[in-house]
């Protein structure tokens, strides 16, 4: 949606305090972010070395002016100001990143404008209650058991492919319990192509490049068609063969309490929710798990402590939701992985009213960026930020909560955060109970922005833990 069509006006739900301040206080001029180049602006930095550039921006100031080709925008680097951007109604979900996501995924809960969000969220909530998530956890445990039987000892594997297939199967089976597991696995690769392409399209301010008939563009267009077709088939099956335990059935039967009085999702609504869940609920969890296993493979003391906790608490069984409170180090490993490598590393908003931010006047229709990766690597809030230190989560101060936002915050915080954390902990504990991984010469654990935070190449050698593989084959999910 173009900026001129952003819903909302200066009288609709924005912060009156912000507008008053913007109109009466003298306006400071934001510094220009480092790395500007004529014609290209800062886009070349987002393509060449976005994570290094973000660290330089953190040191340059809390609010910076950036140029993405011909477009002017602002980058916010201070956690309290980012929290303001996420919670002040004067900032709407928009800008190039959100526009690319909306074009790709449709108008689902994660991408829709606020007026649609007020309608959709009450209809989605019944699908994400704690009892529902406990039911989905059985699917997570079954897929975790299958995953532990995937590998051959000492034979190199591409872990990201294995994990993506497993987490996509979890999401599709949670939505539609009767789904064919093999067909579900085939969607994983298409979703990854879509997410990579969407982030690249948002970072490069020359849209004509993506209309050229290149192999990459054709692959992206084909993946988009195939994934939308798969989403339509999932919705049609859920309509024809409802299953009370499925997430989609909860959406179909939800009577909600939407402010506009609507009481049901249309098929198009459901298709857009499926697209959102496939992207947010599958690939992002696989990315987190891939990084977790890389970090454990390269930090033997953390790996040893994780194994000790799992052996003591689970003794070879697969964790369920009731076990997770007794696995504090496991949960710390997940949190520390999300801190180091948040799957959604950059987001954007757009102002729907004039706003004063740290003395800078931002007119309506101004694009604003922020990065969870940059916040999570700020040494003012995370000492020794590049270190993998799961114990730091036992030392966290309450005042630091705005600096850790893997699921964002405010009314648009990811509704599936409990689902995602539960799945990550169950999958991590199940695999680590049986296997340890060792890097190969091809292992290249570097993030791949601007495409995604997925590691470039996760080639690891699985080694069975002594006495665990033989005793768990076939009975691992029997807890």
MOWO-V474341 format. One record per residue. N is the residue number from 1. PHI is phi in whole degrees, -180 to 180 (none if undefined). OMEGA is omega in whole degrees, -180 to 180 (* if undefined). Layout:
n:N phi:PHI omega:OMEGA
n:N phi:PHI omega:OMEGA
This chain:
n:1 phi:none omega:180
n:2 phi:-67 omega:-176
n:3 phi:-60 omega:-178
n:4 phi:-66 omega:-178
n:5 phi:-105 omega:179
n:6 phi:-62 omega:179
n:7 phi:-65 omega:174
n:8 phi:100 omega:177
n:9 phi:-134 omega:-179
n:10 phi:-66 omega:179
n:11 phi:-109 omega:-174
n:12 phi:-110 omega:165
n:13 phi:73 omega:-180
n:14 phi:-83 omega:-178
n:15 phi:-78 omega:178
n:16 phi:-62 omega:179
n:17 phi:-62 omega:-179
n:18 phi:-65 omega:-179
n:19 phi:-67 omega:178
n:20 phi:-61 omega:180
n:21 phi:-64 omega:-178
n:22 phi:-65 omega:-175
n:23 phi:-87 omega:-174
n:24 phi:-110 omega:-176
n:25 phi:-86 omega:174
n:26 phi:-62 omega:-173
n:27 phi:-97 omega:173
n:28 phi:-78 omega:177
n:29 phi:-105 omega:-179
n:30 phi:-68 omega:175
n:31 phi:-67 omega:175
n:32 phi:-79 omega:180
n:33 phi:-61 omega:179
n:34 phi:-65 omega:174
n:35 phi:93 omega:-179
n:36 phi:-69 omega:174
n:37 phi:-130 omega:177
n:38 phi:-55 omega:-179
n:39 phi:71 omega:-178
n:40 phi:-80 omega:-175
n:41 phi:65 omega:178
n:42 phi:-105 omega:-177
n:43 phi:-60 omega:-178
n:44 phi:-64 omega:177
n:45 phi:-69 omega:179
n:46 phi:-66 omega:179
n:47 phi:-89 omega:-173
n:48 phi:-79 omega:-176
n:49 phi:-154 omega:-174
n:50 phi:-63 omega:-176
n:51 phi:-72 omega:175
n:52 phi:-65 omega:179
n:53 phi:-64 omega:179
n:54 phi:-62 omega:178
n:55 phi:-66 omega:176
n:56 phi:-63 omega:179
n:57 phi:-66 omega:178
n:58 phi:-56 omega:-178
n:59 phi:-76 omega:-175
n:60 phi:-88 omega:180
n:61 phi:155 omega:-177
n:62 phi:-78 omega:178
n:63 phi:-135 omega:-175
n:64 phi:-127 omega:176
n:65 phi:-88 omega:179
n:66 phi:-127 omega:176
n:67 phi:-123 omega:176
n:68 phi:-110 omega:-171
n:69 phi:63 omega:180
n:70 phi:-82 omega:-174
n:71 phi:-91 omega:174
n:72 phi:-98 omega:-179
n:73 phi:-152 omega:179
n:74 phi:-129 omega:175
n:75 phi:-114 omega:-180
n:76 phi:-106 omega:-175
n:77 phi:-117 omega:-178
n:78 phi:-93 omega:-175
n:79 phi:-63 omega:179
n:80 phi:-69 omega:177
n:81 phi:-71 omega:175
n:82 phi:-63 omega:177
n:83 phi:-61 omega:176
n:84 phi:-61 omega:179
n:85 phi:-60 omega:-177
n:86 phi:-79 omega:-173
n:87 phi:-116 omega:180
n:88 phi:-79 omega:-179
n:89 phi:-62 omega:177
n:90 phi:-71 omega:177
n:91 phi:-107 omega:-178
n:92 phi:-106 omega:176
n:93 phi:-68 omega:-179
n:94 phi:-166 omega:-175
n:95 phi:91 omega:-171
n:96 phi:-62 omega:-180
n:97 phi:-65 omega:-179
n:98 phi:-70 omega:177
n:99 phi:-63 omega:178
n:100 phi:-65 omega:179
n:101 phi:-66 omega:-179
n:102 phi:-68 omega:177
n:103 phi:-63 omega:-176
n:104 phi:-82 omega:-169
n:105 phi:-103 omega:-176
n:106 phi:86 omega:-172
n:107 phi:-103 omega:179
n:108 phi:-80 omega:-174
n:109 phi:-59 omega:-176
n:110 phi:-77 omega:-172
n:111 phi:-117 omega:-171
n:112 phi:-73 omega:174
n:113 phi:-72 omega:-172
n:114 phi:-59 omega:-178
n:115 phi:-63 omega:175
n:116 phi:-74 omega:-179
n:117 phi:-63 omega:179
n:118 phi:-61 omega:178
n:119 phi:-80 omega:-171
n:120 phi:-77 omega:-172
n:121 phi:-60 omega:178
n:122 phi:-62 omega:179
n:123 phi:-76 omega:-180
n:124 phi:-84 omega:-171
n:125 phi:-56 omega:-180
n:126 phi:-60 omega:-179
n:127 phi:-81 omega:-175
n:128 phi:-126 omega:173
n:129 phi:-72 omega:-180
n:130 phi:-61 omega:176
n:131 phi:-61 omega:178
n:132 phi:-64 omega:-179
n:133 phi:-64 omega:175
n:134 phi:-61 omega:176
n:135 phi:-68 omega:177
n:136 phi:-63 omega:-179
n:137 phi:-61 omega:177
n:138 phi:-65 omega:175
n:139 phi:-65 omega:178
n:140 phi:-58 omega:-178
n:141 phi:-68 omega:179
n:142 phi:-65 omega:180
n:143 phi:-70 omega:176
n:144 phi:-64 omega:178
n:145 phi:-62 omega:179
n:146 phi:-65 omega:-179
n:147 phi:-63 omega:-179
n:148 phi:-66 omega:179
n:149 phi:-95 omega:-175
n:150 phi:-76 omega:-166
n:151 phi:-95 omega:172
n:152 phi:-100 omega:-178
n:153 phi:-53 omega:173
n:154 phi:69 omega:176
n:155 phi:-106 omega:-176
n:156 phi:-56 omega:179
n:157 phi:-139 omega:173
n:158 phi:-89 omega:-169
n:159 phi:-66 omega:-176
n:160 phi:-66 omega:177
n:161 phi:-65 omega:-180
n:162 phi:-63 omega:-178
n:163 phi:-70 omega:179
n:164 phi:-62 omega:179
n:165 phi:-62 omega:-178
n:166 phi:-66 omega:-177
n:167 phi:-72 omega:175
n:168 phi:-68 omega:176
n:169 phi:-63 omega:177
n:170 phi:-58 omega:-176
n:171 phi:-66 omega:-178
n:172 phi:-67 omega:179
n:173 phi:-70 omega:175
n:174 phi:-67 omega:177
n:175 phi:-70 omega:-172
n:176 phi:-140 omega:-174
n:177 phi:-57 omega:-179
n:178 phi:-90 omega:-176
n:179 phi:-64 omega:177
n:180 phi:-75 omega:-174
n:181 phi:-63 omega:-179
n:182 phi:-66 omega:178
n:183 phi:-64 omega:179
n:184 phi:-61 omega:-179
n:185 phi:-64 omega:-178
n:186 phi:-68 omega:-179
n:187 phi:-73 omega:-171
n:188 phi:-56 omega:-177
n:189 phi:-64 omega:180
n:190 phi:-64 omega:-180
n:191 phi:-64 omega:180
n:192 phi:-64 omega:177
n:193 phi:-62 omega:-180
n:194 phi:-63 omega:-177
n:195 phi:-65 omega:177
n:196 phi:-58 omega:-177
n:197 phi:-67 omega:-179
n:198 phi:-65 omega:-180
n:199 phi:-67 omega:178
n:200 phi:-64 omega:-180
n:201 phi:-66 omega:178
n:202 phi:-75 omega:-176
n:203 phi:-79 omega:-176
n:204 phi:-98 omega:-172
n:205 phi:-85 omega:180
n:206 phi:-127 omega:-172
n:207 phi:-62 omega:-179
n:208 phi:-62 omega:180
n:209 phi:-61 omega:-175
n:210 phi:-89 omega:173
n:211 phi:-99 omega:179
n:212 phi:-73 omega:-176
n:213 phi:-80 omega:179
n:214 phi:-85 omega:177
n:215 phi:-57 omega:180
n:216 phi:-65 omega:179
n:217 phi:-67 omega:178
n:218 phi:-66 omega:179
n:219 phi:-64 omega:179
n:220 phi:-64 omega:-179
n:221 phi:-62 omega:179
n:222 phi:-66 omega:179
n:223 phi:-64 omega:179
n:224 phi:-65 omega:179
n:225 phi:-62 omega:-177
n:226 phi:-65 omega:-178
n:227 phi:-71 omega:176
n:228 phi:-64 omega:178
n:229 phi:-64 omega:178
n:230 phi:-64 omega:178
n:231 phi:-63 omega:178
n:232 phi:-62 omega:179
n:233 phi:-66 omega:179
n:234 phi:-62 omega:180
n:235 phi:-65 omega:-179
n:236 phi:-61 omega:179
n:237 phi:-67 omega:179
n:238 phi:-64 omega:177
n:239 phi:-68 omega:-174
n:240 phi:-77 omega:-176
n:241 phi:-131 omega:-177
n:242 phi:-64 omega:177
n:243 phi:-127 omega:-173
n:244 phi:-59 omega:-178
n:245 phi:-85 omega:-174
n:246 phi:-86 omega:179
n:247 phi:-63 omega:-180
n:248 phi:-65 omega:177
n:249 phi:-63 omega:177
n:250 phi:-63 omega:178
n:251 phi:-73 omega:-179
n:252 phi:-66 omega:-176
n:253 phi:-93 omega:-178
n:254 phi:-65 omega:175
n:255 phi:-97 omega:173
n:256 phi:47 omega:174
n:257 phi:-156 omega:-176
n:258 phi:-62 omega:-178
n:259 phi:-57 omega:-178
n:260 phi:-87 omega:176
n:261 phi:86 omega:179
n:262 phi:-70 omega:-172
n:263 phi:-130 omega:-180
n:264 phi:-161 omega:173
n:265 phi:-87 omega:170
n:266 phi:-78 omega:177
n:267 phi:-61 omega:178
n:268 phi:-65 omega:175
n:269 phi:-57 omega:-178
n:270 phi:-64 omega:178
n:271 phi:-59 omega:180
n:272 phi:-67 omega:177
n:273 phi:-67 omega:178
n:274 phi:-62 omega:179
n:275 phi:-60 omega:178
n:276 phi:-63 omega:-178
n:277 phi:-68 omega:178
n:278 phi:-64 omega:-178
n:279 phi:-79 omega:-176
n:280 phi:-78 omega:-173
n:281 phi:-95 omega:-177
n:282 phi:-114 omega:-173
n:283 phi:-65 omega:-178
n:284 phi:-66 omega:178
n:285 phi:-67 omega:177
n:286 phi:-61 omega:178
n:287 phi:-61 omega:179
n:288 phi:-60 omega:-179
n:289 phi:-66 omega:179
n:290 phi:-61 omega:178
n:291 phi:-66 omega:-180
n:292 phi:-61 omega:-179
n:293 phi:-69 omega:173
n:294 phi:-62 omega:-178
n:295 phi:-64 omega:178
n:296 phi:-67 omega:180
n:297 phi:-66 omega:-178
n:298 phi:-107 omega:177
n:299 phi:-135 omega:-172
n:300 phi:-61 omega:-180
n:301 phi:-69 omega:176
n:302 phi:-64 omega:178
n:303 phi:-62 omega:-180
n:304 phi:-61 omega:-179
n:305 phi:-66 omega:177
n:306 phi:-63 omega:179
n:307 phi:-59 omega:-180
n:308 phi:-62 omega:179
n:309 phi:-65 omega:-178
n:310 phi:-65 omega:179
n:311 phi:-64 omega:-177
n:312 phi:-71 omega:-172
n:313 phi:-86 omega:-172
n:314 phi:-103 omega:179
n:315 phi:51 omega:175
n:316 phi:93 omega:179
n:317 phi:-84 omega:176
n:318 phi:-91 omega:-177
n:319 phi:-64 omega:167
n:320 phi:-113 omega:-179
n:321 phi:-55 omega:-179
n:322 phi:-70 omega:180
n:323 phi:-82 omega:-170
n:324 phi:-61 omega:177
n:325 phi:-61 omega:180
n:326 phi:-92 omega:180
n:327 phi:-123 omega:-175
n:328 phi:-64 omega:-179
n:329 phi:-69 omega:176
n:330 phi:-59 omega:180
n:331 phi:-67 omega:176
n:332 phi:-65 omega:177
n:333 phi:-62 omega:178
n:334 phi:-63 omega:-179
n:335 phi:-62 omega:-179
n:336 phi:-67 omega:176
n:337 phi:-66 omega:178
n:338 phi:-65 omega:177
n:339 phi:-68 omega:-177
n:340 phi:-68 omega:-173
n:341 phi:-137 omega:178
n:342 phi:-64 omega:-176
n:343 phi:-59 omega:177
n:344 phi:-98 omega:-166
n:345 phi:-92 omega:180
n:346 phi:-143 omega:179
n:347 phi:-140 omega:-180
n:348 phi:-137 omega:173
n:349 phi:-135 omega:176
n:350 phi:-137 omega:-178
n:351 phi:-78 omega:175
n:352 phi:-109 omega:176
n:353 phi:-156 omega:173
n:354 phi:-65 omega:-175
n:355 phi:-134 omega:171
n:356 phi:-100 omega:-179
n:357 phi:-128 omega:-180
n:358 phi:55 omega:178
n:359 phi:82 omega:180
n:360 phi:-98 omega:179
n:361 phi:-85 omega:177
n:362 phi:-108 omega:179
n:363 phi:-67 omega:173
n:364 phi:-57 omega:-178
n:365 phi:71 omega:175
n:366 phi:-95 omega:177
n:367 phi:-81 omega:-179
n:368 phi:-128 omega:179
n:369 phi:-111 omega:170
n:370 phi:-153 omega:-176
n:371 phi:-131 omega:174
n:372 phi:-65 omega:178
n:373 phi:-59 omega:-179
n:374 phi:-64 omega:178
n:375 phi:-63 omega:-176
n:376 phi:-70 omega:-179
n:377 phi:-111 omega:180
n:378 phi:-84 omega:-177
n:379 phi:-65 omega:177
n:380 phi:-68 omega:-178
n:381 phi:-114 omega:179
n:382 phi:-132 omega:179
n:383 phi:-54 omega:-177
n:384 phi:50 omega:-167
n:385 phi:-66 omega:-179
n:386 phi:-84 omega:-178
n:387 phi:-80 omega:173
n:388 phi:-86 omega:-173
n:389 phi:-135 omega:-180
n:390 phi:-58 omega:-178
n:391 phi:-70 omega:-179
n:392 phi:-61 omega:-178
n:393 phi:-76 omega:171
n:394 phi:-89 omega:-177
n:395 phi:-114 omega:-174
n:396 phi:-65 omega:176
n:397 phi:-94 omega:-179
n:398 phi:-56 omega:-178
n:399 phi:-70 omega:-178
n:400 phi:-91 omega:-170
n:401 phi:-64 omega:-178
n:402 phi:-74 omega:-177
n:403 phi:-91 omega:179
n:404 phi:-123 omega:-172
n:405 phi:-136 omega:179
n:406 phi:-63 omega:179
n:407 phi:-115 omega:-178
n:408 phi:65 omega:-175
n:409 phi:-156 omega:-179
n:410 phi:81 omega:-176
n:411 phi:-67 omega:179
n:412 phi:-101 omega:175
n:413 phi:-59 omega:-177
n:414 phi:-56 omega:-180
n:415 phi:-67 omega:-177
n:416 phi:-90 omega:-176
n:417 phi:-63 omega:179
n:418 phi:-68 omega:175
n:419 phi:-56 omega:-176
n:420 phi:-65 omega:-179
n:421 phi:-67 omega:178
n:422 phi:-64 omega:-180
n:423 phi:-63 omega:-179
n:424 phi:-61 omega:-179
n:425 phi:-68 omega:180
n:426 phi:-66 omega:-180
n:427 phi:-64 omega:-179
n:428 phi:-60 omega:-177
n:429 phi:-67 omega:-180
n:430 phi:-65 omega:-178
n:431 phi:-69 omega:-177
n:432 phi:-69 omega:175
n:433 phi:-67 omega:-173
n:434 phi:-110 omega:-171
n:435 phi:-123 omega:160
n:436 phi:-123 omega:-176
n:437 phi:-120 omega:178
n:438 phi:-127 omega:-179
n:439 phi:-65 omega:174
n:440 phi:-109 omega:177
n:441 phi:-58 omega:180
n:442 phi:-84 omega:-177
n:443 phi:-64 omega:-177
n:444 phi:-134 omega:-174
n:445 phi:-90 omega:172
n:446 phi:-117 omega:175
n:447 phi:-65 omega:-173
n:448 phi:-118 omega:176
n:449 phi:-56 omega:9
n:450 phi:-83 omega:-176
n:451 phi:-69 omega:179
n:452 phi:-165 omega:177
n:453 phi:-91 omega:178
n:454 phi:-63 omega:177
n:455 phi:-59 omega:-177
n:456 phi:-62 omega:-176
n:457 phi:-158 omega:-177
n:458 phi:-110 omega:177
n:459 phi:-95 omega:-178
n:460 phi:-128 omega:176
n:461 phi:-104 omega:178
n:462 phi:-79 omega:176
n:463 phi:-121 omega:-180
n:464 phi:-68 omega:174
n:465 phi:-71 omega:-175
n:466 phi:-54 omega:174
n:467 phi:80 omega:-174
n:468 phi:-94 omega:-173
n:469 phi:-66 omega:-176
n:470 phi:-67 omega:-176
n:471 phi:-82 omega:-177
n:472 phi:-105 omega:179
n:473 phi:-60 omega:174
n:474 phi:86 omega:-179
n:475 phi:-126 omega:-170
n:476 phi:-65 omega:-178
n:477 phi:-95 omega:-172
n:478 phi:-88 omega:-179
n:479 phi:-76 omega:*
